[in-house]
Amino acid sequence: MTISTPHQARAFAVAAHGEQTYGVHPYVHHLDAVAAIAAPFGEAAVVTAYLHDTVEDTPATLAEITDLFGPEIAACVALLTDEPGANRKERKAKTYAKLALVTGPQELALIVKAADRLANVRASVADRNERMLDVYRGEHPTFRAAAYRPGLCDPLWTELDALLESDAR
């Protein structure tokens, strides 16, 4: 049976992530931030936002996501799941390569990816985490080239670009 409400996705993700943390916060802090950024883009974006890290960071599988939330949401979660690699640079290069090929309905994943990155950058700014801000700055040109589509979620990109190009933190 397919379920697809944000509440159900949040409950599934919270259970899947268990005791995992996001910095000093329970992991749901990050999921709620991504979902809030994705909210203007519709319920499917919010559902995907809650599920975006489940396959990458928990024992949850794409088969479970498909069974519970449907093939469209699962396809987006698959796109948002980092590819395997020896280090962050290799994982991100492979993941960005697959994002660069996304078209059509799966562009929902690109909205959630932008929301995820924006949430991460906002958190890094708030926490004054210069190490991660430097990582995001270094990745930004490649990330943007892969995930940006004109008109898809421009306000997210405007803020993300400004935060990463600004020295006023």
N, C-alpha and C positions, 0 to 999 in steps of 0.2 A: 504494500500500500504506500503510495507516495504522499508525503506530507510536505508542506512548503511554507509554513508561516514563519516569520522572523522569530516568534517566541519559541517555536519548536526547534528551529535551527540553533538558536542561542542555547537552549537546554541541552541539545545534543553536543554542541561544541564545548560547553562548560564541563559536561560529564567526560567527554573525550580528553580534554586537556588536563583534567584532574587537578593535581597539585602544582602544575607548571606555573611559573611566574613570568612576568614581563617586568624586568628590573625588580623593584621592590614590591610590585603590585601583583595581585592574582591575575592570571592570563586574561580573564574576562575584561579587565580594564582595557587592554589593547583591542579586543574584539568589539567591545562597545564603541570605542573611538572610531574604528574603521566603519562599523555599521552606521554610526551617526553621520560620518562624511558621505557615505554611499546613499543615505536615505532619500535625498532629492531625486535619485535616479530610479526609484521604484522598489517594490517589495522584493523582486528577484535579486536586485543588487544587495539588499540588506541580508537576505538569506545567504547569498554567496559570500558576503563579507564575514558573517559569523562562521562559515565553514572553511574559509580560505586556507587556513593552516592545519586543518585536521589531518589530512593525509600525510602532509610533510612532517608534522611534529607529534603525532599521536598514533596509537595502534589502529585507528579507523582506516578503512579501506575505501577505494573508489567504488567497489561493489556495494558497500553499505550506503554510501552517499547516493548512488544510483537508485538503490532499492527504496530508500527513505525520502529522497528529495527529487528524484527524476533524472533522466539522462542529460537534460540541458544544464542543470545546476552542476551535475557531476562533471560534465565536459569543461565547464568553467573552473571548477576546483582543480581538475587535472592540469589545466593551463597555468594555474596559480601555484602549483606544486613545483618546487625547485627540482631540476634534473639532478641526477647524481654527479658527483665530481670530487676530486681530491681536496679542493679548497673552495672558499667562497667565490673567488674569481672564476674558476672553472664552472662551478654550479650556475652562477649568474649568467655567464656567457652563453651556456646552453639554454637556460631558461629564457633569456632575452631573445635568442634566435627563434624559439618557437612562438614567442609573443609577436615578433615581427611579421609572422605569417597569418595572424588572426584577422578574419573578416566576418561580416554578417552578424548573426545573433550572438556568436561567441565574443563579440566585442564587449559584452557585459563584463567579461573577465578583465578587460583593460581598464574599465571604470573602477572595478574593485582593486586592481593592482595600483592604480594611481591613488585611490583612497588609502590603501595600506601604506604606501610610501609616504604620503602626506602625514598620516598618523604617526609613523615612525620618526619623520623629520620634526614634526611638532613636539613629540616627546623628547627627542634629542635636544632641541632648543630649550624646552622647559627645564630639562635636567642638566643643561650645560655640558652635554656629552660631546665634546669636541672630536673625540676619536671616531664616533659613529657619524657625526656630521661630515668629517673629512672623507669617510668611506662613501657616504651618499653623494657628496660633491664629486668625487672621482668617478663614480658610476653613472652620474646623471646624464651626460651626453649619450652614452650607449643605451641607457634605460629609456630616455626620452625618444631616441630614434626608433626603438623597438615598440614602445607602448603608446605613444601619442598618436591620436587620430584627430585631425581638425574637426571641431564642432562636437566631439563626443562628450567631453567633460572639461571644457576649457577653464572653468573657474578653479578646478583642482590644480590644473597645470600652472595657472597664473600664480597661485599661492605657492606651489612647490618651487617653481622657478625663482620666485622672489626670495623665499627662505634660503635656498641653496646658493643664490648669487649674492646675497646680502652679507655684509660684514657687521651689520648692526644686530647683534644678538643680545 
